[in-house]
């Protein structure tokens, strides 16, 4: 009889759309259901209801979609204090080189001194059995990188032809124009004005305004300890920082350094070799990748400070070890492009 009465009251309340206070409903149902039984202690009754009332109301409110807590205090109450630690990058290579060698030479200074050459160094590259930076990077590319490079190559050959593609990949005329611009006046022969009118040169004009104090141009470097060679584009000051500068060309914009693929590894490889090459009396701790565009749109500069260079140096050492291991297994093929 009592149960029927209770059900009737509940139906009436629902039909009239009245809300029932949680505490009253618990008290009513408990008195009607547990009549004659020993009352059990409800652990929720011991909770400070006044302290948590705002939180309970926000959870039991009529909002239909899940929402974040309404305040920082509620967020901390539900989830605890905010963690300051960054989530690890799942794609990050955490390997450590077996044979570590520093990128910077503690016996050298990055400050200019009287013994520095007044004319930019231009040491010729001696081609021998020592692998070049370009060859190491090409022979240790991932399968995906090889696939993308081959697809790009075939597309460019269809567009430019074999000879046009060779000229494009060599970037010879672009580098000649830059060398003409950056060399001191007294060392220049007659300039080819046609070289200076290209879209690539127009693209880098705003970068060249910040370049000064040229120390080396198209100059060879050799790392005797790690056993590799390379031909760097330029060593000069960029916005007051002495840098290894690598000039690149691209068909599409590359506003981020991640878009330059292995170019940062190339820069730090040159840097590490030069810092330990006896042909150079100075040291470089920064890098700069400049991506120029044929249509003359402003080039993208990617500056690399000492910390970033050190990170890429670790990756370069790993690629160098991978190359050495492949060479031991006689798995090295003739490189497709030269330094």
LINSUL-V701238 format. One record per pair of residues at least 24 apart in sequence whose ideal C-beta (glycine too) atoms are under 10 Angstrom apart, sorted by the first residue. I is the first residue (numbers start at 1). J is the second residue. D is the distance in whole Angstrom. If there is no record, write none. Layout:
i=I j=J d=D
i=I j=J d=D
This chain:
i=2 j=32 d=6
i=2 j=33 d=10
i=2 j=35 d=8
i=3 j=32 d=8
i=3 j=33 d=9
i=5 j=32 d=9
i=6 j=32 d=6
i=6 j=33 d=9
i=19 j=62 d=10
i=22 j=49 d=9
i=22 j=56 d=8
i=22 j=60 d=8
i=23 j=49 d=8
i=51 j=77 d=10
i=52 j=77 d=8
i=93 j=314 d=9
i=93 j=315 d=7
i=93 j=318 d=7
i=95 j=314 d=9
i=95 j=315 d=9
i=95 j=317 d=10
i=95 j=318 d=6
i=95 j=321 d=9
i=95 j=322 d=10
i=96 j=314 d=8
i=96 j=317 d=9
i=96 j=318 d=8
i=97 j=313 d=9
i=97 j=314 d=6
i=97 j=315 d=9
i=97 j=316 d=9
i=97 j=317 d=4
i=97 j=318 d=6
i=97 j=319 d=10
i=97 j=320 d=8
i=97 j=321 d=6
i=98 j=317 d=9
i=98 j=318 d=9
i=98 j=321 d=6
i=98 j=324 d=10
i=98 j=325 d=10
i=99 j=225 d=9
i=99 j=226 d=8
i=99 j=317 d=8
i=99 j=320 d=9
i=99 j=321 d=7
i=99 j=324 d=9
i=100 j=313 d=10
i=100 j=314 d=9
i=100 j=317 d=7
i=101 j=223 d=8
i=101 j=225 d=6
i=101 j=226 d=6
i=101 j=272 d=8
i=101 j=276 d=8
i=101 j=313 d=9
i=101 j=317 d=7
i=101 j=320 d=10
i=102 j=272 d=8
i=102 j=275 d=9
i=102 j=276 d=9
i=102 j=310 d=9
i=102 j=313 d=8
i=103 j=268 d=6
i=103 j=269 d=9
i=103 j=271 d=6
i=103 j=272 d=4
i=103 j=273 d=10
i=103 j=275 d=7
i=103 j=276 d=9
i=103 j=283 d=10
i=103 j=284 d=10
i=103 j=285 d=8
i=103 j=306 d=9
i=103 j=309 d=6
i=103 j=310 d=6
i=103 j=312 d=9
i=103 j=313 d=4
i=103 j=314 d=9
i=103 j=316 d=9
i=103 j=317 d=9
i=104 j=271 d=9
i=104 j=272 d=8
i=104 j=275 d=6
i=104 j=276 d=9
i=104 j=283 d=7
i=104 j=284 d=9
i=104 j=285 d=6
i=104 j=306 d=8
i=104 j=309 d=9
i=104 j=310 d=8
i=104 j=313 d=9
i=105 j=272 d=9
i=105 j=274 d=9
i=105 j=275 d=4
i=105 j=276 d=6
i=105 j=277 d=9
i=105 j=280 d=10
i=105 j=282 d=10
i=105 j=283 d=6
i=105 j=284 d=10
i=106 j=275 d=10
i=106 j=283 d=9
i=107 j=275 d=10
i=107 j=276 d=9
i=107 j=283 d=9
i=108 j=275 d=7
i=108 j=276 d=9
i=108 j=280 d=8
i=108 j=281 d=8
i=108 j=282 d=7
i=108 j=283 d=4
i=108 j=284 d=9
i=109 j=281 d=9
i=109 j=282 d=7
i=109 j=283 d=6
i=110 j=241 d=9
i=110 j=242 d=6
i=110 j=275 d=9
i=110 j=282 d=7
i=110 j=283 d=5
i=110 j=284 d=7
i=110 j=285 d=5
i=110 j=286 d=9
i=110 j=306 d=9
i=111 j=242 d=9
i=111 j=282 d=8
i=111 j=283 d=9
i=112 j=213 d=7
i=112 j=215 d=9
i=112 j=237 d=9
i=112 j=242 d=8
i=112 j=281 d=10
i=112 j=282 d=7
i=113 j=281 d=7
i=113 j=282 d=8
i=114 j=281 d=10
i=115 j=281 d=5
i=115 j=282 d=9
i=116 j=213 d=9
i=116 j=215 d=7
i=116 j=280 d=9
i=116 j=281 d=6
i=116 j=282 d=6
i=117 j=215 d=7
i=117 j=216 d=9
i=117 j=280 d=9
i=117 j=281 d=8
i=117 j=282 d=9
i=118 j=184 d=8
i=118 j=215 d=10
i=119 j=183 d=9
i=119 j=184 d=6
i=119 j=186 d=8
i=119 j=187 d=6
i=119 j=214 d=9
i=119 j=215 d=10
i=119 j=217 d=10
i=120 j=179 d=9
i=120 j=182 d=7
i=120 j=183 d=7
i=120 j=184 d=8
i=120 j=187 d=8
i=120 j=213 d=10
i=120 j=214 d=5
i=120 j=215 d=6
i=120 j=216 d=5
i=120 j=217 d=5
i=120 j=218 d=9
i=120 j=219 d=8
i=120 j=234 d=8
i=120 j=235 d=8
i=120 j=236 d=8
i=121 j=214 d=10
i=121 j=215 d=7
i=121 j=216 d=4
i=121 j=217 d=8
i=121 j=218 d=10
i=121 j=219 d=5
i=121 j=220 d=9
i=121 j=235 d=8
i=121 j=274 d=10
i=121 j=279 d=7
i=121 j=280 d=7
i=121 j=281 d=10
i=121 j=282 d=10
i=122 j=179 d=9
i=122 j=183 d=9
i=122 j=187 d=9
i=122 j=216 d=7
i=122 j=217 d=6
i=122 j=218 d=6
i=122 j=219 d=5
i=122 j=220 d=9
i=123 j=216 d=8
i=123 j=218 d=9
i=123 j=219 d=5
i=123 j=220 d=5
i=123 j=221 d=8
i=123 j=222 d=9
i=123 j=231 d=9
i=123 j=232 d=10
i=123 j=277 d=9
i=123 j=279 d=6
i=123 j=280 d=9
i=124 j=218 d=9
i=124 j=219 d=9
i=124 j=220 d=6
i=124 j=231 d=9
i=125 j=218 d=9
i=125 j=219 d=9
i=125 j=220 d=4
i=125 j=221 d=9
i=125 j=222 d=9
i=125 j=229 d=7
i=125 j=230 d=8
i=125 j=231 d=5
i=125 j=338 d=9
i=125 j=339 d=7
i=126 j=220 d=7
i=126 j=222 d=8
i=126 j=229 d=7
i=127 j=220 d=10
i=127 j=229 d=8
i=127 j=338 d=8
i=127 j=339 d=8
i=128 j=222 d=10
i=128 j=229 d=8
i=129 j=227 d=10
i=130 j=222 d=7
i=130 j=223 d=9
i=130 j=224 d=9
i=130 j=227 d=6
i=130 j=228 d=6
i=130 j=229 d=5
i=131 j=227 d=8
i=131 j=228 d=5
i=131 j=229 d=8
i=131 j=230 d=10
i=131 j=320 d=9
i=131 j=323 d=7
i=131 j=324 d=9
i=131 j=327 d=8
i=131 j=332 d=8
i=131 j=335 d=9
i=131 j=339 d=10
i=132 j=220 d=10
i=132 j=228 d=7
i=132 j=229 d=5
i=132 j=230 d=6
i=132 j=231 d=8
i=132 j=269 d=9
i=132 j=335 d=8
i=132 j=337 d=10
i=132 j=338 d=7
i=132 j=339 d=4
i=133 j=221 d=9
i=133 j=223 d=9
i=133 j=228 d=6
i=133 j=229 d=7
i=133 j=230 d=4
i=133 j=231 d=8
i=133 j=232 d=9
i=133 j=262 d=10
i=133 j=265 d=8
i=133 j=266 d=6
i=133 j=267 d=10
i=133 j=268 d=10
i=133 j=269 d=4
i=133 j=270 d=7
i=133 j=272 d=10
i=133 j=273 d=8
i=133 j=316 d=9
i=133 j=319 d=10
i=133 j=320 d=9
i=133 j=339 d=7
i=134 j=229 d=10
i=134 j=230 d=8
i=134 j=231 d=9
i=134 j=262 d=9
i=134 j=266 d=7
i=134 j=269 d=9
i=134 j=335 d=7
i=134 j=336 d=10
i=134 j=337 d=6
i=134 j=338 d=7
i=134 j=339 d=5
i=135 j=228 d=9
i=135 j=229 d=9
i=135 j=230 d=10
i=135 j=323 d=8
i=135 j=332 d=8
i=135 j=333 d=10
i=135 j=334 d=9
i=135 j=335 d=4
i=135 j=336 d=9
i=135 j=337 d=8
i=135 j=338 d=8
i=135 j=339 d=7
i=136 j=228 d=6
i=136 j=230 d=9
i=136 j=262 d=10
i=136 j=265 d=9
i=136 j=266 d=10
i=136 j=269 d=8
i=136 j=316 d=8
i=136 j=319 d=6
i=136 j=320 d=6
i=136 j=322 d=9
i=136 j=323 d=5
i=136 j=324 d=9
i=136 j=326 d=10
i=136 j=327 d=10
i=136 j=332 d=10
i=136 j=335 d=9
i=137 j=261 d=9
i=137 j=262 d=5
i=137 j=263 d=9
i=137 j=265 d=6
i=137 j=266 d=7
i=137 j=269 d=8
i=137 j=316 d=9
i=137 j=319 d=7
i=137 j=320 d=10
i=137 j=323 d=9
i=137 j=335 d=10
i=137 j=337 d=10
i=138 j=262 d=9
i=138 j=323 d=10
i=138 j=333 d=9
i=138 j=335 d=5
i=138 j=336 d=6
i=138 j=337 d=7
i=139 j=319 d=9
i=139 j=322 d=9
i=139 j=323 d=6
i=139 j=326 d=7
i=139 j=327 d=9
i=139 j=331 d=9
i=139 j=332 d=6
i=139 j=333 d=7
i=139 j=334 d=10
i=139 j=335 d=7
i=139 j=336 d=10
i=140 j=262 d=9
i=140 j=265 d=10
i=140 j=318 d=9
i=140 j=319 d=5
i=140 j=320 d=8
i=140 j=321 d=9
i=140 j=322 d=5
i=140 j=323 d=5
i=140 j=324 d=10
i=140 j=325 d=10
i=140 j=326 d=7
i=140 j=332 d=10
i=141 j=261 d=9
i=141 j=262 d=8
i=141 j=319 d=9
i=145 j=261 d=7
i=145 j=262 d=8
i=148 j=261 d=9
i=149 j=261 d=9
i=149 j=336 d=9
i=149 j=337 d=10
i=150 j=336 d=10
i=152 j=251 d=9
i=153 j=336 d=9
i=155 j=251 d=10
i=156 j=251 d=9
i=159 j=251 d=10
i=166 j=337 d=10
i=168 j=249 d=8
i=168 j=251 d=10
i=168 j=294 d=10
i=169 j=249 d=10
i=169 j=336 d=10
i=169 j=337 d=6
i=169 j=338 d=10
i=170 j=337 d=9
i=170 j=338 d=9
i=171 j=200 d=8
i=171 j=233 d=9
i=171 j=247 d=7
i=171 j=248 d=8
i=171 j=249 d=6
i=171 j=292 d=9
i=173 j=198 d=7
i=173 j=200 d=9
i=173 j=201 d=10
i=174 j=198 d=7
i=174 j=199 d=10
i=174 j=200 d=5
i=174 j=201 d=8
i=174 j=203 d=10
i=174 j=204 d=9
i=174 j=247 d=7
i=174 j=248 d=9
i=174 j=249 d=6
i=174 j=292 d=7
i=174 j=294 d=10
i=175 j=200 d=10
i=175 j=217 d=9
i=175 j=218 d=7
i=175 j=233 d=7
i=175 j=234 d=9
i=175 j=247 d=7
i=175 j=249 d=10
i=176 j=218 d=9
i=177 j=201 d=5
i=177 j=204 d=10
i=177 j=247 d=10
i=178 j=204 d=8
i=178 j=208 d=8
i=178 j=211 d=10
i=178 j=217 d=8
i=178 j=218 d=9
i=178 j=233 d=8
i=178 j=234 d=7
i=178 j=245 d=9
i=178 j=247 d=6
i=178 j=290 d=9
i=178 j=292 d=9
i=179 j=214 d=10
i=179 j=217 d=5
i=179 j=218 d=6
i=179 j=233 d=9
i=179 j=234 d=8
i=179 j=247 d=10
i=180 j=217 d=10
i=181 j=205 d=10
i=181 j=208 d=7
i=181 j=211 d=9
i=181 j=214 d=10
i=182 j=208 d=8
i=182 j=211 d=7
i=182 j=212 d=10
i=182 j=214 d=5
i=182 j=217 d=6
i=182 j=233 d=10
i=182 j=234 d=7
i=182 j=236 d=7
i=182 j=245 d=9
i=183 j=214 d=8
i=183 j=217 d=7
i=184 j=214 d=8
i=187 j=217 d=10
i=198 j=292 d=9
i=198 j=294 d=8
i=198 j=296 d=8
i=199 j=249 d=10
i=199 j=292 d=8
i=199 j=293 d=7
i=199 j=294 d=5
i=199 j=295 d=5
i=199 j=296 d=4
i=199 j=297 d=8
i=200 j=247 d=9
i=200 j=248 d=10
i=200 j=249 d=6
i=200 j=250 d=10
i=200 j=292 d=4
i=200 j=293 d=7
i=200 j=294 d=6
i=200 j=295 d=9
i=200 j=296 d=8
i=200 j=299 d=8
i=201 j=292 d=8
i=201 j=296 d=9
i=201 j=299 d=10
i=202 j=292 d=9
i=202 j=293 d=9
i=202 j=294 d=10
i=202 j=295 d=9
i=202 j=296 d=4
i=202 j=297 d=9
i=202 j=298 d=9
i=202 j=299 d=9
i=203 j=249 d=9
i=203 j=250 d=10
i=203 j=290 d=9
i=203 j=291 d=9
i=203 j=292 d=4
i=203 j=293 d=5
i=203 j=294 d=8
i=203 j=295 d=8
i=203 j=296 d=5
i=203 j=297 d=6
i=203 j=298 d=6
i=203 j=299 d=4
i=203 j=300 d=9
i=204 j=247 d=7
i=204 j=249 d=10
i=204 j=290 d=6
i=204 j=291 d=9
i=204 j=292 d=5
i=204 j=293 d=9
i=204 j=296 d=10
i=204 j=298 d=9
i=204 j=299 d=5
i=204 j=301 d=9
i=205 j=292 d=10
i=205 j=296 d=9
i=205 j=298 d=8
i=205 j=299 d=9
i=206 j=298 d=6
i=206 j=299 d=7
i=206 j=301 d=9
i=207 j=238 d=8
i=207 j=239 d=10
i=207 j=245 d=9
i=207 j=247 d=9
i=207 j=288 d=8
i=207 j=290 d=5
i=207 j=291 d=10
i=207 j=292 d=8
i=207 j=298 d=8
i=207 j=299 d=6
i=207 j=300 d=9
i=207 j=301 d=6
i=208 j=236 d=10
i=208 j=238 d=10
i=208 j=290 d=9
i=208 j=299 d=10
i=209 j=239 d=10
i=210 j=236 d=10
i=210 j=237 d=9
i=210 j=238 d=6
i=210 j=239 d=5
i=210 j=240 d=9
i=210 j=241 d=10
i=210 j=288 d=10
i=210 j=301 d=8
i=211 j=236 d=5
i=211 j=237 d=7
i=211 j=238 d=6
i=211 j=239 d=9
i=211 j=243 d=9
i=211 j=245 d=7
i=211 j=288 d=9
i=211 j=290 d=9
i=212 j=236 d=7
i=212 j=237 d=5
i=212 j=238 d=8
i=212 j=239 d=9
i=212 j=240 d=8
i=213 j=237 d=4
i=213 j=238 d=9
i=213 j=240 d=9
i=213 j=242 d=7
i=214 j=245 d=9
i=215 j=242 d=7
i=215 j=243 d=10
i=215 j=244 d=10
i=215 j=274 d=10
i=215 j=280 d=8
i=215 j=281 d=10
i=215 j=282 d=6
i=215 j=284 d=8
i=216 j=244 d=9
i=216 j=245 d=10
i=216 j=270 d=10
i=216 j=274 d=8
i=216 j=279 d=9
i=216 j=280 d=7
i=216 j=282 d=9
i=216 j=284 d=9
i=217 j=245 d=10
i=219 j=270 d=9
i=219 j=274 d=8
i=219 j=277 d=10
i=219 j=279 d=8
i=219 j=280 d=9
i=220 j=270 d=10
i=220 j=273 d=9
i=220 j=274 d=10
i=220 j=277 d=9
i=220 j=279 d=8
i=220 j=339 d=9
i=221 j=269 d=9
i=221 j=270 d=6
i=221 j=271 d=9
i=221 j=272 d=9
i=221 j=273 d=4
i=221 j=274 d=5
i=221 j=275 d=9
i=221 j=276 d=9
i=221 j=277 d=5
i=221 j=279 d=8
i=221 j=280 d=8
i=222 j=273 d=6
i=222 j=274 d=9
i=222 j=276 d=9
i=222 j=277 d=6
i=222 j=278 d=9
i=222 j=279 d=8
i=223 j=269 d=8
i=223 j=270 d=9
i=223 j=272 d=6
i=223 j=273 d=4
i=223 j=274 d=9
i=223 j=275 d=9
i=223 j=276 d=6
i=223 j=277 d=7
i=223 j=320 d=9
i=224 j=273 d=9
i=224 j=276 d=7
i=224 j=277 d=8
i=224 j=278 d=8
i=225 j=272 d=10
i=225 j=273 d=10
i=225 j=276 d=7
i=226 j=269 d=9
i=226 j=272 d=8
i=226 j=273 d=8
i=226 j=276 d=9
i=226 j=316 d=9
i=226 j=317 d=8
i=226 j=320 d=6
i=226 j=321 d=10
i=226 j=324 d=9
i=227 j=320 d=9
i=227 j=324 d=8
i=228 j=269 d=7
i=228 j=272 d=9
i=228 j=273 d=7
i=228 j=316 d=10
i=228 j=320 d=7
i=228 j=323 d=9
i=228 j=324 d=10
i=229 j=269 d=10
i=229 j=270 d=10
i=229 j=273 d=7
i=229 j=277 d=10
i=229 j=339 d=7
i=230 j=266 d=8
i=230 j=269 d=6
i=230 j=270 d=5
i=230 j=271 d=10
i=230 j=272 d=10
i=230 j=273 d=6
i=230 j=274 d=9
i=230 j=339 d=6
i=231 j=270 d=8
i=231 j=338 d=9
i=231 j=339 d=5
i=232 j=266 d=9
i=232 j=267 d=8
i=232 j=269 d=9
i=232 j=270 d=4
i=232 j=271 d=8
i=232 j=273 d=8
i=232 j=274 d=7
i=232 j=284 d=10
i=232 j=339 d=10
i=233 j=266 d=10
i=233 j=267 d=9
i=233 j=270 d=8
i=233 j=288 d=10
i=233 j=290 d=9
i=234 j=288 d=9
i=234 j=290 d=9
i=235 j=270 d=9
i=235 j=271 d=9
i=235 j=274 d=7
i=235 j=280 d=8
i=235 j=282 d=8
i=235 j=284 d=6
i=236 j=284 d=10
i=236 j=288 d=9
i=237 j=286 d=10
i=238 j=286 d=8
i=238 j=287 d=9
i=238 j=288 d=5
i=238 j=290 d=9
i=238 j=301 d=8
i=238 j=303 d=7
i=239 j=286 d=10
i=239 j=288 d=9
i=239 j=301 d=9
i=239 j=303 d=8
i=241 j=284 d=9
i=241 j=285 d=8
i=241 j=286 d=5
i=241 j=287 d=10
i=241 j=288 d=8
i=241 j=303 d=8
i=241 j=304 d=10
i=241 j=305 d=8
i=241 j=306 d=10
i=242 j=282 d=7
i=242 j=283 d=8
i=242 j=284 d=5
i=242 j=285 d=7
i=242 j=286 d=7
i=243 j=267 d=9
i=243 j=271 d=9
i=243 j=284 d=6
i=243 j=285 d=9
i=243 j=286 d=5
i=243 j=287 d=6
i=243 j=288 d=4
i=243 j=289 d=10
i=243 j=301 d=10
i=243 j=303 d=8
i=243 j=304 d=8
i=243 j=305 d=10
i=243 j=309 d=10
i=244 j=268 d=8
i=244 j=269 d=9
i=244 j=270 d=5
i=244 j=271 d=5
i=244 j=272 d=10
i=244 j=273 d=10
i=244 j=274 d=7
i=244 j=275 d=10
i=244 j=284 d=5
i=244 j=285 d=10
i=244 j=286 d=8
i=244 j=287 d=5
i=244 j=288 d=7
i=244 j=289 d=10
i=244 j=304 d=9
i=244 j=309 d=9
i=245 j=270 d=10
i=245 j=284 d=10
i=245 j=286 d=10
i=245 j=287 d=8
i=245 j=288 d=5
i=245 j=289 d=8
i=245 j=290 d=7
i=245 j=301 d=9
i=246 j=270 d=8
i=246 j=287 d=7
i=246 j=288 d=7
i=246 j=289 d=5
i=246 j=290 d=7
i=246 j=291 d=10
i=246 j=302 d=9
i=246 j=304 d=10
i=247 j=288 d=9
i=247 j=289 d=8
i=247 j=290 d=5
i=247 j=291 d=9
i=247 j=292 d=7
i=247 j=299 d=9
i=248 j=289 d=6
i=248 j=290 d=7
i=248 j=291 d=5
i=248 j=292 d=7
i=248 j=299 d=9
i=248 j=300 d=9
i=248 j=302 d=9
i=249 j=290 d=10
i=249 j=291 d=7
i=249 j=292 d=5
i=249 j=293 d=7
i=249 j=294 d=7
i=249 j=299 d=9
i=250 j=291 d=5
i=250 j=292 d=7
i=250 j=293 d=6
i=250 j=294 d=9
i=250 j=299 d=9
i=250 j=300 d=9
i=251 j=293 d=8
i=251 j=294 d=7
i=251 j=295 d=9
i=252 j=291 d=10
i=252 j=293 d=8
i=253 j=291 d=8
i=253 j=293 d=7
i=253 j=297 d=8
i=253 j=298 d=10
i=253 j=299 d=10
i=253 j=300 d=7
i=254 j=289 d=9
i=254 j=291 d=5
i=254 j=293 d=9
i=254 j=299 d=10
i=254 j=300 d=6
i=254 j=302 d=8
i=255 j=291 d=9
i=255 j=300 d=5
i=255 j=302 d=9
i=256 j=300 d=8
i=256 j=302 d=8
i=257 j=287 d=10
i=257 j=289 d=7
i=257 j=291 d=10
i=257 j=300 d=9
i=257 j=301 d=10
i=257 j=302 d=4
i=257 j=303 d=9
i=257 j=304 d=7
i=257 j=308 d=8
i=257 j=312 d=9
i=258 j=302 d=9
i=259 j=291 d=8
i=259 j=300 d=9
i=259 j=302 d=9
i=260 j=289 d=6
i=260 j=291 d=7
i=260 j=300 d=9
i=260 j=302 d=6
i=262 j=312 d=10
i=262 j=315 d=9
i=262 j=316 d=9
i=262 j=319 d=8
i=263 j=287 d=9
i=263 j=289 d=5
i=263 j=291 d=9
i=263 j=302 d=8
i=263 j=304 d=10
i=263 j=312 d=10
i=264 j=289 d=7
i=264 j=302 d=8
i=264 j=304 d=6
i=264 j=308 d=8
i=264 j=309 d=8
i=264 j=311 d=9
i=264 j=312 d=5
i=264 j=313 d=10
i=264 j=315 d=8
i=264 j=316 d=9
i=265 j=312 d=6
i=265 j=313 d=9
i=265 j=315 d=6
i=265 j=316 d=5
i=265 j=317 d=10
i=265 j=318 d=10
i=265 j=319 d=7
i=265 j=320 d=10
i=266 j=312 d=9
i=266 j=316 d=8
i=266 j=339 d=10
i=267 j=302 d=9
i=267 j=304 d=7
i=267 j=309 d=8
i=267 j=312 d=8
i=267 j=313 d=10
i=267 j=316 d=9
i=268 j=304 d=8
i=268 j=308 d=9
i=268 j=309 d=5
i=268 j=310 d=8
i=268 j=311 d=9
i=268 j=312 d=5
i=268 j=313 d=5
i=268 j=314 d=9
i=268 j=315 d=8
i=268 j=316 d=5
i=268 j=317 d=10
i=269 j=312 d=9
i=269 j=313 d=8
i=269 j=316 d=5
i=269 j=317 d=9
i=269 j=319 d=9
i=269 j=320 d=8
i=271 j=304 d=9
i=271 j=306 d=10
i=271 j=309 d=6
i=271 j=312 d=9
i=271 j=313 d=8
i=271 j=316 d=10
i=272 j=309 d=9
i=272 j=313 d=6
i=272 j=316 d=7
i=272 j=317 d=9
i=272 j=320 d=10
i=284 j=309 d=9
i=285 j=309 d=7
i=285 j=310 d=9
i=287 j=312 d=8
